[in-house]
Amino acid sequence: MTAQAASAAEILARIADTLETRRPENGGDPQASYSAKLLAKGPDAFLKKIGEEATELVMAAKDGVPDRIVSETADLWFHCLVALTHFRLRPEDVLAELARREGLSGLVEKASRPQD
């Protein structure tokens, strides 16, 4: 793993650690923390935000404005981290899945998934 990748993984882990403290059962205060508020409201709240942020990213990409693309991607990733926290998952789980897929053809990887 490169120094930059390790740094990115460390940042995601630190954010996940902070989000864990915002869970209602860990004393997260919805009056004092946006993250705690989302976690207290449950999946409908953060899933709605994920949809909104994904749409905003699509619009930023269509406009081709790099700063907005980065900003909207950060917003989307943050809300996805909230979802991971709710479901007691970690960014390391996602990174491990990406590592597993690295070097695989996307078509091959998709074909290997169980059919719905």
N, C-alpha and C positions, 0 to 999 in steps of 0.2 A: 504494500500500500504506500502510495506517495505521501510526502509530508502534507500536501494540500488535501488529499483524501482523508488522511488521519485527522487533520484539523476539522474538516467538514463533519466527519463522524463524531468527533468530540463535541462540536457545537450542537449537533442534533441530540446527542446523549445528555448534554447539560440542559437543553430546553426540555427534554423528556423528564429529567429529574425535577426540574422546577414545576412542570405540569403535574407531576405526581403529588407534589405538596399542595396543589390546588384542588385535588379531589375532595368532595364533601367529607368523606370519612377520615381524611387527613387534616381536617380543620380549614379547608379552603373557604374563604369568605366571599360569597357572591356579591356582597356590597362593596368589597375592596378590590376585587380582581375580575377582569373580563373572562379569563380562563376558568376561574371558579364558577362564574355565572353560567358559562356554557356547559361545564361539566355537571352542575347542579340541575340544569334544565333537561339534560339528557340528550339522546341521539337526535331528536327532531331539530334541536337548536343548532348543533354543530354540523349536521348533515345539510341543513339549509344553507349554512355559511359556505360549506364546501362547494355546493352547487353554484352559489353566487360568485365565489372567487374563481371557479373554473370558467364561468361565463366571462368574467372580467378579464381573465388571462387570454381567452380566445379573442376578445375585442381588442385588447392591447396588441396581440400578435398580428391581427388583421391590420391594425393601424401602423405596425412596424416601428413602434417607438421603444427602443431598447430599455430605457429606464423604467418605463411602465411595465414592460414584459417582466423584468427582474422583480419589480415591486409586487406585481400581481402573483408571480410565482411564489414569492416569499409568503404572501398572504395565504395562498392555497396550501403550501407546505405546512404552515403553522396550524391551520384548521385540520389538516390531515393528522398532525401530531396530536391534536386534542382528541380526535377519533381513536387513534392508537391508544392513548392513555385511558380513555373510557373502556376500551375492550381489553385492557391489561396487556397490551402489546407494546413493543419498543421499536424505535427506528432501526436498531440493530437487526431486528427480524426482517425488515424490509431490505436493508443492505445485504443481508445474507441471501435473500431471494434474488436480488439483482446480481450478486456475485455468482450464484448458481446459474443464472441465465447468461452470464457474460460469455461471449464467444459462440453462443448458440444462434443459429438462424432463427429469427423471429417466427418464421413460418413453421419450422420444425418444433420450436418450443410450444407454439399455440396448438399444433396438431397433437402434441403429447398430452394435452390437458384432457381430463374426463369430459365427455360430451354431456351437456345438460339435457 
